[in-house]
Amino acid sequence: MIFKIYNSDFGILLTGVKYAFTHVQNMTIEDPENTKLVRGANGGDKVGLVYKEGLKEPKKITVTIIGLSLELKAALDTAYANKSRMDVWCIDRSDGSSKTAKNSILSTQPQQLTIDENSDSMNVALIFESYDLSEVHKS
């Protein structure tokens, strides 16, 4: 299942209120968790031992939206200041498949990062962190 931005709805659930992101530019997920192999320096076998790293680090979800409303800006500023938890979601409209980051926090304060004469100046990056990222496929 491949999620398509033109066929997906995005938003957050914050203090029981759903906020939909009307104009989403993109969503990226950085997952620090890796499964690796290790062996002794003497190279005694060709199999190695399996271990995991990156378990202490949260997953980072960046949603770039175009045009941040005053209502959403105020809610996000309050959430950032209070270190509030929220759920971040992306739902495929065709079959209901979803990506959800539960108990997320905003890791940076939402703000317009570029001011210039093109449409990119309307972009606001919302950067969330969570340990509870799930993906559900319906078809």
SULQUIQUI-V682214 format. One record per pair of residues at least 4 apart in sequence whose ideal C-beta (glycine too) atoms are under 6 Angstrom apart, sorted by the first residue. I is the first residue (numbers start at 0). J is the second residue. Records with the same first field share a line. If there is no record, write none. Layout:
BEGIN
I: J, J
END
This chain:
BEGIN
0: 96, 136
2: 7, 91
6: 91, 92, 93
7: 89, 91
8: 90
9: 20, 23, 89
10: 18, 19, 20, 88
11: 18, 85, 87
12: 17, 86
13: 78, 85
18: 71
20: 64
22: 65, 66
23: 64
24: 63, 65, 122
25: 63
26: 62, 89
27: 61
28: 60
29: 59
30: 58
31: 53, 56
32: 53
33: 52, 53
34: 51
35: 50
36: 47
37: 47, 48
38: 47
39: 43
57: 128, 129, 130
58: 129, 132
59: 128
60: 87, 100, 127
61: 124, 126
62: 125
63: 122, 124
64: 123
65: 121, 122
66: 121
67: 71, 72, 123
75: 109
78: 83, 105
79: 105, 108
82: 104
84: 102
85: 103
86: 101
87: 100, 103, 127
88: 99
89: 98
90: 97
91: 96
94: 137, 138
95: 137
96: 136, 137
97: 135
98: 134
99: 133
100: 129, 132
101: 131
102: 131
103: 127, 129
104: 128
106: 126, 128
107: 126
109: 123, 125
111: 123
113: 119, 120
114: 120
115: 120
END
